[in-house]
């Protein structure tokens, strides 16, 4: 079922396999949608299938069977090394840019993206501190392969690969030596590029290296390179053509017997449930591979900026900003610290479309996947386009909010430093004016609005449901014909959450209302036109209060509003939708757990079909001179909608089964 996996060694650390590409292409070509695309292109004198037919026929001799890439033992540490190197590169990049910016400021230049050669040269000397990381880097054992359709195609491709490797050996001369070895019953032939040769070449031309590094560090780099060989070799097994890349020939992840292979590793036992299914994709990643991918994105940048600020006097006293940058890194570490990794994998099957089943992997801790839902039955109704239902992890939410606050506070402090610069530059002056205006008129109230949102969040439960349906009434928008307003349907968007403390919600609105009033007062002063704060309207129904503002073309089914009671809080574009959801929520619960997102293509197709019919009958008033062009395109539009009918839905479900993280992504086709 998994092809080459039965010959990959049991300690293989990661695999990606794609199977039976011909069948995938065949099914794609059978779709009505593809036929419609071809027909539409043909009207323009093109045929996308014909244009690629010749190349696809040749490629199909290989990619139509099986393709894979696998990494052997020791690849996880190298992935971790590369991730660390990437983070350190970010650190040095932002440190250099910050210090270069400062040196430019001292010379009266405002150019945030400039690179100062003296700063770059001086900083390069510090790279010696990272030499241990560089010394640990090596080529991980990577085996790639494709399965040819027949022996003749295999031999032809192998000859081309051999010629390419021979050319590498010839160009390098004494720097490479021919290599032949057998691993896992497969005879490999290739070249070993000698590290001693590469190091010697670098040593002969070390002038540029000495300009970047201290002499002792340059010696370490050269010595490190001399120890690292590069092996490139090809081999064939049955109809598989393989190419291996690594630092030695011993780590090729192949074995001769299936009982010694990855197929016999309990870590991929999840595959057993797919016997008899049409498997077209397989992924496996060892736990250590998953752990190596867990990383933040801002900490190293923040530390680079901090140290860049400390290396220049252009910005004055930056101790407070440096402390904020440190806190930003700490808050990111706290958020990333919630991530948990386990061995992971994926099986892709052709099952009413294509289904991706994920097992294990990295859980970032954003959702509580074990708590029972109360709102899971709000989705799935007729006309519902999108339904999402999940329960937030309180600890993740807490840490994410702290991270967000640290980011906002740090960004503001950096902007404040830039606004205080004394440089004659028009762009800077424009920024300073804008920042000064914000600082004087809006800063306090912006903080107040953020605080009000935090207060609101503390008054709500952790479960949330997001519903988009297409059953709303059309608003009476000016210049829209009455027939369209009467018969047309409109989108409705709502988010519903349980209420845990209604008093906090009331307090949240008081804070938000006060801040908005101050903002409007400031805008009025600036514009010279009085803009009073609108008073919200309210209505009561079944213990629920709906708050909204009045505008001329609003109606109950198109009314951006907040509906709140003792049990439910609903943000919605429709009062009707909000009340219906709140009423249904009282009896919507079941035992479902996890996070769910469901997209119904039928609802979208039905909505679009109804609007096409409505415009066909009454569209002249809104389209004007374009109506005839629309009518001419109607046959093609209707044919496209008919073809689109083969797409059923797309669903994403993340959950815990047993003690394992599970995620299903199903793109369902009829």
Helices and strands as residue ranges (DSSP letters): G 3-7, E 14-19, H 21-30, H 32-43, H 48-59, E 66-71, H 75-106, H 117-124, G 125-130, H 131-136, E 142-147, H 151-172, G 173-175, E 176-183, E 186-193, H 195-204, H 207-212, H 215-226, E 230-237, E 240-246, G 249-251, G 258-260, G 262-264, G 266-274, E 279-285, H 287-293, H 299-310, H 319-336, E 340-350, E 353-363, G 376-378, E 384-391, H 394-419, H 426-437, I 438-442, H 443-458, E 460-473, H 482-487, E 489-499, H 502-527, E 537-541, E 544-548, E 561-564, E 568-572, H 575-585, E 595-600, H 601-618, H 620-623, G 624-626, H 627-644, E 647-657, E 660-669
